[in-house]
Amino acid sequence: MPSSQVEAFLTAQEEQEVVSAILEAESNTSGEIRVHIEAHTDLEHLDRAKQLFHLLKMDNTKDENGVLIYVAVRDRKFTIYGDRGIDRVVPENFWNSTKDLIQDHFQHGRFKQGLIEGILQAGKELQAHFPWEHGDRNELSDEISKG
């Protein structure tokens, strides 16, 4: 699969806006948010997100509070995967409002806006359970990873 679909999903400028949203969202929480974009997977999308979560070393955060927003462009699918520390303290449908927000934008072709608003929403939701505390450090890269 040519990576051109992945490259065309967001412009370089849009990528920087998404990274800025990650920095903003993480400024109020110890949670770590990442975005991974690839063209296609033969796996179930949630299984691929779990695999990437490990490959990106997102399961190594101190509070187990990393969140991955995974997008498969050609498949027209995305999923949100949170680490064990989050799952232990939040209700089962915790990510539904964030997922619905992203999905609404994606259905209308507003990919950058969907990611930005989803990231900011996730940051707000994480803040309630994992507030930023003095001494917290950014444990993971904020750059968008691509497959």
N, C-alpha and C positions, 0 to 999 in steps of 0.2 A: 504494500500500500504506500503510495507516495506520501511523503510528509507534507506535501503542499496543502492538503486539506487542514492539517494541524496548523501550519503556518498561516493559512488564510483565515482561521477561526478568529484570531485577534491580531490587530496590527501591533507593531512595536509600541506605539503610543498607548494603545488600549492596554497592552500588557503592563506598562508602567503604572497606569491608573489602577489596575487590579492589585499590583504590588503595593501601591500606596494605600489601598483599602485594607490590605492585610496588616500593614504597619499600624494604621489607625485602629483597626479592630483589636489588635494585640496590645495596644497601649493601655487598655483598661482591664486586661485579663492575663493570667499566667498561662492561659491556653495557647496552643500553637496551631495556626491554620496554614494549610498548604493547598495549592491547586495543581493537579496533574492533568494534562491534555494529551490524548493520543487518538489516532484515527479509528482503531478497531481492536476488539479483543474477541477471541474465541471462547473465553471463559464467561461465566455469569458475571455481570458487572460488579456486583457486591464482592464476589470472590476475587476479581481482579483488583478492586480497591484495597482489599485486605492484603493481597500480595504486594502491591505497591507501597502500602503503609509500612510494611516490613522492609522492603528494598530501599525506601527513602529514609530508613532508620527513625521513623516517626514513633515507633514503640519504645524509644529510649528516653522519653522525657521524664523528668523527675516525678511529676504528679500524674503521669499517664493520661494527659489531657490534650493530646494532639487530635486535630480534625483534618481529614482529607476530603476535598471536593474533587471527585474524579469525573472527567468528561471524556466520552468516546464519541468523537465528532461524526464519523461516518455512520455509526450505529444510532445516532441521535438519542443517546442515553447519558444520564449522569447519576451519580450517587454520592451521598455524604456518609463518611465512615468516621466514627469517633472511637477513641481508645477506651480501655477498660475503666480508667479512673472517671471518665465522664459517664459511662454506662452505669456505674455503681451509684451515682447520685442524682440522675435525672429520670423523669418518667419515660416510659417506653416510646411515646410519640413525640419526644423532645424535638426532633429535627423536622417534623412535619411542616411547621410554618415556614422554616427556611427553605425546605424542598419546594413547597408550593410557590413561594416567591420567585425562586430561580426558574421553576418550570413555566410560570406565567410569562416571564421575559423571554425565555428560550423559544417558546411557541410562537412568539412574534418576531423572532430573529434578533432580539436585543441581547446578544450573548455577553458583551462586556457589562452592560447594566445589570443583567441577571447575576453575574458573578460578584460584582461590587456590592449590590444590595444583599445578596446571600451571605457574603463574608461579613458585612457590617452587622447583619442580623445575628449570625452565629457568634460574633464577638460579644454582642449585648447579652445573648443567652448564656454564654460561657461566663461572663462577668459575674452573674448572680451566684454561680457555684465555685468559680475560680477567679476571685478578684486579683488584680495586680497588687503585689505587695513590694515594699522596698526591698531591693536586693534581687528581685526576679530578673532573669536575663533571657534574652531571646535564644532559645535552644536550637532552633531549626532555621534553615534558609527560608526567606520570604519569596524567593524567585519562583516563577512558574516552572515546573518541570514538564518535560515532554517525552513521549515515547514514540 
